[in-house]
Amino acid sequence: MATGRPINELASILKMKKLTFILLAILSTMTSVAQKVKPNSIGVVKYNRLENDSLCLDILLPPYCLDSLPFTSEKERNLLYNDSINNTFSLSKSIVFADENKTIYEFKKVDNFKVIIWCENDGGIEIIVKIEVKVPKNDFKANYIVNELLENIICFAIVDMNVDLLTPAKYADQVKMLKKVDFDKNGSIDAYLYGEPDEAMGGLCLLLGFGEVKEFIVDCCGP
């Protein structure tokens, strides 16, 4: 005489299958969403390593450069920051690297980017947009000086620059700048880096300013 599984065991199996289906459905939805980066988005370029004859660099942009901010709750973050999420990058012009008033390099095409958690502490979750690129060392029109004080930040970046809509950094004259840039070479400071003491962890917090934004924390993550 054949015997079946207990009803409670079958119920548990059905419940697990239902949860698995829901999870796969969420992942399918999430990975099909393509975030877009706004024109004139400004960030920094960080030296990662030298690989053969190429510089491996990270372009770091504030999260509000995206058309829509992603979720940051604890329940959703493991899905959102999965590497398979399709963050396509559609450039209408280019990504320009610059420092002071000198253009260093220009990308005409970048395929994708990541939205990553770079800091999680008592204050919550901080996210950043990260684009990993390689530049032929001989094509990089500047000395890439690895500066620990600047956390290996070597220059600034701007996405799809529109000179007519580019506004100078409003608070540039209120801080002690460690680094600055004039993307359109009109004599105004478009972005800057400055430092403030990190009272929680020691050392220096690096902050990026541009347009109406006085400070975006680039590297500092307290307890």
Number of C-alpha atoms within 10 A of each C-alpha: 3 3 5 7 8 8 9 9 10 12 12 11 12 12 12 12 12 12 12 12 12 12 13 12 11 12 16 13 11 17 16 13 12 14 21 17 23 17 20 18 20 25 26 22 23 21 19 16 13 14 12 9 11 16 20 18 20 19 23 23 27 20 20 15 19 17 11 12 11 16 12 16 11 10 9 11 15 12 17 20 18 15 14 14 22 16 20 17 16 17 18 12 15 17 23 19 25 25 19 18 17 15 21 17 15 18 15 11 13 15 12 18 22 20 23 17 17 15 16 13 10 7 10 10 14 16 19 18 22 21 18 17 18 15 17 13 17 10 12 16 13 16 9 15 10 15 11 8 13 19 15 16 25 21 24 29 27 23 23 21 21 13 11 7 9 16 16 18 21 16 17 21 9 8 14 12 16 13 17 23 25 21 26 18 13 11 12 15 23 24 31 28 26 20 19 13 12 14 10 10 12 10 13 17 21 22 19 25 24 25 16 11 12 17 16 16 16 21 14 18 16 14 9
